Amino acid sequence: MDGKMLARLGAVVFVAIAITATAIEMTRKETAPVEEPARAVEPRHDPLREGQRRCQQLGQAAARDADCMRVWAESRDRFLGRTPPPAVMPVEGR
């Protein structure tokens, strides 16, 4: 066998394998993934989120607002996964 004939034989074998693989893939039955029905998610009441919205509406004045500073600190702690420091309770009678 010469080189030309061997190349032709290799090409025919390659095409036959490609056609067989295509036929097998086309006859496969695809199973559709089972999807859970979408549930309507109602946003829960989040006072921190409401505080962020209020501070956003204040604009630059929010930088001088004590409540906004507290909201931003709490938001930062929540984002970083820190636990808030315990609240200091004033002692009465002293």
N, C-alpha and C positions, 0 to 999 in steps of 0.2 A: 504494500500500500504506500502510495506516495503521500506527501504532506498535504496536498490539496484535498485529496479524498478523505483523509483523517479529519481535516478541519470541517468539511461538509458533514461528516458523520457526527461530529461533536455538536455542531449547530442543530442538527435534526434532533438529537437526544435532548439538548437543552430546551428546544421549542416544545417537544413532547412532554417534558417534565413541567414546563410552565403552563401548558394547556391543562394537564391533569390537575395541578394545584389549583388553577382557576376554577375548574369544574367542581372540585371538592368544596372549595370555599363558597361557591354560588349555591350549592345544594344544601348547605348547612342551614338549619333553622335557628334563628337568633331568638334567644329568650329575652323578652323585655324586662328591664329591671323593675322590681316592684317598688312603686313610690307610695309613700304615705300621703294621705290627703293633706293638703296645706291647711294649717290652722290659722285663723286670724289672731294675730298677737296684739293684744291691747297694751299700749305702753303703761307701765305702772306709774303711780304717782311718785315722783322723785323730787323732793324739795331741793336737793343740790342742783339738779338740772334747771329747775325754775330760778334758782339764785343766779346761775350762770347766765341765763337768758336776760335777767334783770340787769346784771352787770354789763352785759354786752350792749344793751340799749342805753346805758349811761354814758358809754364812750369813754373819753379821757377822764371824766369826773369819777369813774370807778376806781382809779388809782388812789384817790383820796378817801374812798368810802370804806369804813371799817368792816361792814358786812361783806363787801366784795373781797376784801383781803382774806377774811375768814373762809369764804366760799372757795377762793382760789387755793388756799392752803389745804382745805379738805379735799378738793378735787385732785390736787397734786399727790396727797397722801394715798388717796384711793387708787390713782394710776400706778404709783410706785409700790403698792401693796403694803404700805406701812399701816400699823395700827395707830389710831389717834391717841394722843396723850390723854391720861385721865383728867377729867374736869376737876378743877380746884373748887371745892365747896367752901364758902365763907363760914367761919365758925361764929356762931352767935353767942352772946353773953360774955365776950372778952373785951 
